[in-house]
Amino acid sequence: MGALVNRKSGQATACICVQCLRCGHAGTIREADLPSFGEEPGAPIARFVKRLVCQECGSHSVKAFRMNPQDEAAGVF
């Protein structure tokens, strides 16, 4: 999992990586999409992590962390 690439600009964008602790399913949420979930971009993950639900198994047991394009380039994650 890494930073998403904007199709229009070709630039990597920051995202939140989410992994289900029950079934291992993983996905990402773009920072720019947070307002559609009622949060502002850059909002602390702790504020909304308990609302996240795995799309595969329905578990609320997930881990989430921010992935910045600079972190991925440096191999830090």
C-alpha positions in Angstrom: 0.0 0.0 0.0 1.3 3.4 -0.8 0.4 6.9 -1.6 -2.3 7.3 -4.2 -1.5 9.1 -7.5 -3.8 11.8 -8.7 -4.8 10.9 -12.3 -5.0 14.6 -13.5 -1.7 15.9 -12.0 0.3 12.7 -11.8 1.3 13.8 -8.3 1.3 11.5 -5.3 -1.3 12.5 -2.6 -1.3 11.7 1.1 -3.7 8.9 2.2 -4.7 7.0 5.2 -4.0 3.3 5.0 -6.4 1.0 6.8 -6.0 -2.7 7.5 -8.5 -5.1 9.0 -7.1 -6.9 12.0 -9.6 -9.7 11.6 -9.3 -10.7 7.9 -6.3 -8.7 6.7 -8.2 -6.7 4.0 -6.5 -3.4 3.3 -7.6 -0.2 1.7 -6.9 3.5 1.6 -8.7 6.7 2.1 -7.5 9.9 0.4 -7.0 12.9 2.6 -9.1 14.9 0.2 -12.0 12.5 0.7 -12.2 13.0 4.5 -14.9 15.7 4.2 -17.3 13.2 2.6 -16.9 11.3 5.9 -17.6 14.4 8.0 -13.9 15.1 8.8 -11.6 17.8 7.7 -8.4 16.9 5.8 -5.6 16.4 8.3 -8.0 15.4 11.1 -6.5 13.1 13.8 -7.1 9.4 12.9 -8.0 8.8 16.5 -11.1 11.0 16.0 -12.7 8.7 13.4 -10.9 5.3 13.5 -13.6 3.7 15.6 -16.1 4.4 12.9 -14.1 2.5 10.2 -15.6 -0.8 9.2 -14.0 -3.5 7.0 -15.7 -3.8 3.7 -15.0 -7.5 3.5 -15.9 -8.9 6.9 -17.7 -6.0 8.7 -15.2 -5.9 11.6 -14.5 -2.6 13.4 -11.1 -3.9 14.5 -8.8 -2.0 12.2 -5.5 -0.3 12.3 -4.9 3.0 10.4 -2.0 5.2 9.7 -1.1 8.1 7.4 1.1 7.6 4.5 2.7 10.7 3.0 4.4 10.6 -0.5 7.7 11.6 1.2 7.5 8.7 3.6 7.0 6.2 0.8 9.9 7.6 -1.3 12.2 7.3 1.8 11.0 3.8 2.6 9.6 4.9 5.9 6.2 3.3 6.8 
